[in-house]
Amino acid sequence: MTIAFLASAFIYLEYYGVASALLNTLLGLFGLYLLLEASAKTWFVAGAFIGLFWFYWIVLSLIEYDMLWAVPLELLIIMLTYGLLFGAIAKMSEWISEWISQKTPQPYSLAIKALGLLCLSYIHPFGFDWFKPELVFVHSYLGMAKWQFSLILLGLVPRLWHNNMVYLLLILFAYQAPATNHTAIPSHIALVTTHTPVKDKWNPVLHQAQFDAIFTEIDHAIDANKSLIVFPESIIPLFLNHNQILLDTLQSKAKHISIVIGGLYWDGEAPRNSTYIFNDKKIQIASKVILVPFGESNPLPQFLSDWVNEVFYDGSVDYKASKEVIDYQIDGITYRNAICFEATSEKLYQGKPKNMIIISNNGWFTPSIEPTLQKLLLHYYHQKYGTKIYHAINMSESYVVF
């Protein structure tokens, strides 16, 4: 439990607004130190509670589906998934180290555990890739690149083996000054924050009021001489490409300001979660590339997927993913399109895009630490690729990362 608390503290400190680079550094190092010297049983327990502390919020979406009975089951699955991942690494380290040398297994065991931690960020249960051990140093005096994380582990492993403090000096070479992040949204851009609960969003009776609010926001942005306005994911909760009235109204507004807005798209076979870009008298549609596991697309085999959709989602069909990542231009600037979950996936940063516009709906998971963890992951990718990020969100505050 102590290890899980230490490995998760940076998220909660950020959530409550009391995080500091020094505290994150010390807690992260101490957590890794305790984990490396722990037994396989402790690794299993620590992994289970790390999974719980990082990802408990996933079950909140079940409340929106009136499936409270499934909450304990899903929490158990989350804990077992990460408990087994951690436990398998530690158990394998014991087996391999004893096979190599029964006289001195410890150094081999420590090295294999460290290697397992390095590889954990590449293991994505059910396609969910939000767990990265090096993320504990996102706002610290240590870097998060693999070579820096390797140096940290390289300093801790021989320290545990030889009980010599001098090896910890290796960690100093992983030093990286905490990033100074610009939080002011550029004056020519309006990032809209909305506060529409999920049940209200999909209530047809409330749609007209929601649409009126959208056009009011656009008019205010025009009056403020903004050149671009960005709305959250699926703020238009219907198939926008089949609603000519809304399309015409948005296109008319786009004569005065570029508009990036989330809506659904029907391609004749399956729904898509899409971004609509109104710019220069044309409409561009960029659909989501990486779908949310279970939320938008079922990662199970087809026969199980059909059963799950029938039992848990009233027979609804999966969303369809776009095959390629899409870039678009506004006022001569190229932006990478990203919709919520996929913005925290490595694939969206291929080619090191200079700018990215993300639209999200965090209404499924608030109030919780989910928006905080999402933001920390975006800082991670910004530090890794240098991408400037503009993020418009429903149910948590919009922001920029650069």
N, C-alpha and C positions, 0 to 999 in steps of 0.2 A: 504493500500500500504506500509506504514512504517513497519508494522509487517512482511509483505512478504519480504521486503528488508532485514530486520534483520535476518529472518529465512533462507535466501538464501545467505547471505554475505560470509559465510565460503567457499562456492564453488567458487565464483568469486575471492575472495582473493587468494585462492589456484591457480586458473587458471592464475592469473596475477603475481603469485610468490611473493606476499606481505603479506601472511597470518602470523599471530603470535598467540601463545597459549593464551596470555592475551586478545588480541582483539577478538578472537573467543569466549572466555569465556564470556566476557562482552556483546558482541552483542547477543549471544545465550540466556543469562539470561534475558536481557532487552526485547528481542522478546517474550519470554515465559511470562514474567510479563505483557506486554501489551496485549497479546492474552488472558490470563486468565481473565482479568478484562473487556474484550470487550463484546459487545452484539452479538446476533446470526447473525445479518446482517453483522457486521464487520467480524465475523468468516467466513461467506460465501465469502465475498470479499477477505479476507486474504488467504483463502484456494485456491480460483481461481487463484490468482496471485502467490502463492507458487507453484502451479501446473505448471503455465506458466514459472516461473523463473527456476524451477528445470528440466522441461521436454520439453521445446519448441523444443529442438533438434530432437525430434521424427519425426517431420514433414519433416526434411531434406531428409529422405529416399524417400519421395514422388517426390522430384526433379529428383531422379534417374529413377523413373517410368514415368517421363514427366507428372505428375499429379499436376501441380501448382494450378489448380482450387480447389483442395481438401485441400490445406494448411489452409485457414481460417476455414474451417469446422472442421478439426482435432484439430486445436488450440482451437476452441470453445469447442469441446468434452473434451479435456484435462482440460480446466479451469472449465467447469461445473462439471466434475467428482470429482475433489478435492474440488471445492466450495461446492458442495452438501454434501460431506463427512464431511467437517468441519462444515457446517451449520447445518447438522443433529445432530451432537454432541452437539452444543450449544443450539439448539432448544429443544432437549431432556432434557438437563440439566435444562432449564427453566421450562418445564412442570413438571418434576419429583420433582424439588425443591419446586414449588408452591403446588404440591399435598401433599408433606410431611409437609410443614409448610408455610402458607401464611404470618405469622408474620416475620419469619427470613429465607427467602429462600436463601440468599446469600451464606452461608457456604456450603449448599448442592449443589448449582449450581456450585460453584468453584470446589468442590470435584469431581463432575460428569465430568466436563470439563477436569480435570486432569486425571481422569480414562480413558476418551476418548483418550487423547493424548498417554497414555500408550498403548492403544490397537490399535492405528492407524497403527503401523508397522506390525500388523497381518492381515490387510485388503489389499487385492491385486486386484485392479480393472483389470478385463480381464486377470488375472494371472500375472500382472506386479507388481513386489514387490521391487521396488527401493526406495520407500518412507519410511524413518524411521526418526521420529522426533528427536530421540536421536543422529542422525548423526551430528547434528550441533556442538556437542562437540568432534568430532573425533580427532581434533588436538587442544586440550585445556587443562586446568588444572582440568577438571572434567571428570569422567569416563562415558562410554556409556552403561554399563550393566543396566539391568532393575532396579535392586535395587538402583543403583546410580541415575538413572533418576527419580525414585520414590522419593528419598531423595530430589532431586532438587525441584520437584513439591511440596513435603511436606513442604519445606521451604518457597515457594512462596505463597501457598494457605492461611495459617494462617496469613502471612504478609499482604495480601490483605484484609483479613477479620478483623483482629484486628488493623491493621495499626501500628504494633509493629516490629521494625527492628530486635529484638532479634531472631525472628524465622528464619531469614536468616542464622543464625549460623548453622542450620541443613545442609545447602548446603556444609559446610566445610567437612562434613563426606563423601561427594561424591568426594573428592579430589583424583586425580590420576595424577602423574607426566607425562608430555608429553612423549610419546614413542620416543626413539632414534632409528630411522630406518636405517638399513644398506642398502645402495644403490648400493654398488659395486657388480657387477655380479661375481659369483665365477669363478676363472681363468680356470677351466676345462669345463665350460659351455658356449656355444655361443647362445645367444638369438637374433634371427634375426629380425630386423625392416625393413619392406618394405614400399614403398610409391607408391602403385599401385592404382589409382582411380578405382572405381567400374566398370565403363564402359570399362576401359582397361582390367580389370581382366577377364571379360566375353567375350572379343573380341577374337574369334578363331584365327584371323590373328596374334595376338600378343602372342599367347600361347608359341610358340617355344622359343621366346626371354625370356619369363618368366621362362621356364624350364631350359634354359641355365644359367640364373642367379642363379637358385637354386643350380645347380651342381657346379657353380663357388664358391658360398658361402660354400658349403660342402668341396670343395678342400682346400679353405683357412683355414677352421676350422681344417682340418686334418694336414695341414702344421704347424698350431699353436699348435699342440698337444692337441687339445680339445678332450674330451671323449664323449661329448653330444652336439648336435646342435638341436635347436628348432625353427621351422618356424611357421608363423601365420596361422590362420584359413583359410581353403579353398584356400590356396596359389596354389594348383593344382585344378583348377576349372572344373574338369571333374570327371567321375566315375573311380577313380584310380584302383579299383579292376577289371576293364575291360580293362585296358591298360597294357598289359604284358611287353611292352618295358620299360615303366617308372618303373614298379615294379622291373624288373630285374636290371635296372641301379641303382636304390636306394638300392636294396639288395646287389649289388656289392660294393657300397660305404660304406654300413653298416659293411663291414668286417673291416673297419678302424675306424669307429666312429658310435655311436648310433644316430639314427635320429628320431625325432618326428616332424611330418608334417601334415598339414591339407589338406584334400581332400574330395571329395564326394564319396558316396558308394551306389551302387544299389543292393538291396536285391531280385530283381525279381518282387517286387510289388510297392515299393515306394522308393524315394531317402532318404538318411540319410546324415547328416552333421557329419563327422567323423574325428578322429585322427588316423593316421597310425604310428605305432611304429616299427621301424626296429632295431632289437637288437638281438645279439647272434644267427645269422643265421636264425632268424624267424621273421615273420610279425604278429603283433597283431593289431586288429582294435577295437577302442573304440568309439562308436557313442554317439552323444549328447543325454542327458536324458531329459533336460528341454528346450523346444523349445520357440523361441521368439514369443510372441502373435502377430498374424497377419503377421509378417515377415516370419515365418516358418510354423506356424500352426494356423489355425483359431479357436479362442475360442468360436465362436458363435454356436448356434444349427445347425445341419447338413444342413437343407434346406436353412438357411441364409448363411452358410459357402460356400456352392456350388455356390450360387449367387454371393457372394463377390469375390470368386476366378475367376469366369467367367468374371465378369465386370471389376475388378481391376487388376487381375493378368493373363490375357489372358488364362484363363482356366487351369492354372497349378495346380498340385495336391500338397497337404500339404506334408511337410517332415514327416518322421516317427521317433518317439523317441525311444531310447533304454529303456528297462524296468528297468535296474539296473545301479547304479553308478559303474564305473569300475576303479580298481587300476591296475597298472602295475609296473614291476620292471626293473630298469636299473642299472647295476653295484652294485647290492645288495641293492639299495635304492628303496623304494616303493613310487610311486607318484599317487595321485588322478588325474584322467583325468577330464578336464573341458574345455568347448568351449564357450568363450565369455559370453553371457548373463547368462548362468547357473552358472557361477562362483560367481555371486552375489546373489545366492539363498541359503537359509538355508539348503536345502536338500543335497547339495554337500558337506556339512561339517559334515554330520552324521558320528559318529565314531571318530571324531576329527582327521582327517588325518594329519600326520606330514609334508607331502610335497604335493604340488599341482603344476602341470604344466597346465597353461592356454594358449590357443591360441585364438587370437581375430582378427576380421576385423572391425576396427572402420571407415572404409571408407564411410559407409552409413551416418555417422553423423559428419563428420569433414569438415570445422573447426567449432567447438562448444565446450561447456563445457562437453560434454558426456565422453570423455576420463578422464577428471578430476574427475567427479562424480563417474565413474567406479572405479578409483583408490582409492578414499576415501572410497567407499564401501568395497573394498578389504582390506584396512587398518582396517576397522571395524571388518570384519570377522577374520582377523589375530589376532587382539587384543582379540577377543572373544574366539577363538579356538586354537590360537598358531600355526596355519598352516603356514609353509614357502611357499611362492608363487613365482613362476617363470613365467613371463608373456611375451609372444612373440606376437607382434602386427603389423598389417598393418595400416598405416596412422596415427600412433602416436608412441611415443617412447616406446620401450620395457623396462622392469624394473623388479626388485625383491622386495619382501616385506618380511623382517624378521629382 
